[in-house]
Amino acid sequence: IYNHPRTRFVADFVGQINLLPGDACVIGVRPEQLSLHGPAETPPPGLNALRGRIVSRMFAGSIIKILVDVGTAQPLIVDSHPNEAAAIPGDAVIVAWDPRHAVVLND
């Protein structure tokens, strides 16, 4: 259920999920499946990517929750290890994910 929810309700009920508008559907990607890259970097081939800007960083125990404005209704949440989370609010970044980790969600 966690990795392959079928509805938005279930996806959100069992944990945080980022919602991205798709063609006549909504795509969900879990925060731990997203990675951050510098604005001049090219993410590895085969990954989906969106350009954005860091809005905030929040320490949450063993992870840093990074909110990134990519032009959607809500900022994307990226879970990052504290040693890898060097970006600061205002920084331009690229958010990338493997399409195999995205799910199409029904209402």
Residue pairs with C-beta under 8 A, 6 or more apart in sequence:
1 10
1 14
2 14
2 15
2 30
3 30
3 103
4 103
5 11
5 14
5 17
5 28
5 103
5 105
6 103
6 105
6 106
7 105
7 106
7 107
8 19
8 26
8 28
8 105
8 106
8 107
11 17
11 28
11 103
11 105
15 30
16 30
16 31
16 77
17 28
17 29
17 30
17 31
18 28
18 29
18 30
18 31
18 34
18 74
18 76
18 77
19 26
19 27
19 28
19 72
19 73
19 74
19 105
20 26
20 27
20 28
20 29
20 72
20 76
20 102
21 27
21 72
22 104
25 104
25 105
25 106
26 104
26 105
26 107
27 102
27 103
27 104
27 105
28 102
28 103
28 104
28 105
29 76
29 97
29 101
29 102
29 103
30 101
31 65
31 76
31 77
31 78
31 79
32 79
33 97
33 98
33 101
33 102
34 76
34 77
34 78
34 79
34 95
34 96
34 97
35 43
35 47
35 78
35 95
35 96
35 97
36 66
36 68
36 78
36 80
36 84
36 85
36 87
36 93
36 94
36 95
36 96
37 43
37 49
37 93
37 94
37 95
37 96
38 93
38 94
39 51
39 92
39 93
39 94
41 94
43 49
43 94
43 96
44 96
46 98
46 99
47 96
47 97
47 98
47 99
48 96
48 97
48 98
48 99
48 102
49 94
49 95
49 96
49 97
50 70
50 71
50 76
50 94
50 95
51 70
51 92
51 93
51 94
51 95
52 68
52 69
52 70
52 71
52 75
52 76
52 92
52 93
52 94
52 95
53 68
53 69
53 90
53 91
53 92
53 93
54 66
54 67
54 68
54 69
54 87
54 88
54 89
54 90
54 91
54 93
55 67
55 68
55 69
55 75
55 89
56 66
56 67
56 89
57 64
57 65
57 66
57 67
57 85
57 87
57 88
57 89
58 64
58 65
58 66
58 67
59 82
62 81
62 82
63 79
63 80
63 81
63 82
64 79
64 80
64 81
64 82
64 85
65 77
65 78
65 79
65 80
66 77
66 78
66 79
66 80
66 85
66 87
67 75
67 76
67 77
67 78
68 75
68 76
68 78
68 93
68 95
69 75
70 76
70 95
76 95
78 95
87 93
